[in-house]
């Protein structure tokens, strides 16, 4: 983060706020394979049509998704595929944290077993 001004940080916070909703992440994940119309997104995510439309509007307003009319349909696509790099970084961090916690639990179990066998 180059600019630490409150205005710049507010923009960063707003960006992450858009990504903080599971349904919007589902929509983005669905669009990862390419442009889709609302009904294709509904089918792929299991979300309701009104819900998908609401989240697509938020994603479009944030600049993460764009829409392109084709005949009688409108197709949505991810505007900046780099968003998936960000999601992968977050997923990797979560995975590493969970692995570390699992290792700590295993160590505690071994210590508990060792101390139980000494009595």
Phi, psi and omega in degrees: 000111184279322184251111181266016180292151179305324180294316179293317180294328176296323177294319178296316180298319180296320178300312180291329178298320178298322181278357186273005181252125183303317182297322178292324176295324176298316180297314178300317179299319178298321182281354181300327182278355178136175183300145179215155173270174185302316183295324177295322178292318178302312180296319183287327185262336185080005178277158177288157182299316180296321179296314179299315180299318179299315182289324176298321179298315179296318180294323178291317180297331179274353180085007181279334184229145175238160180238145182222113177293138174222104184065234180270357181253160173239129180251142180247144177213158179289128181285324183226099181301346178298342178301329180288331174297317178299314180297322179293322177299314181296315179299320178297318180296317179296315179299316179297319180295317179294322178296318178297319178295320179296320178295320177296318178297318179297319178297316178297320178297317180295319178295320179295317179295320180295319181288329179290324181284342179282347182261000000 
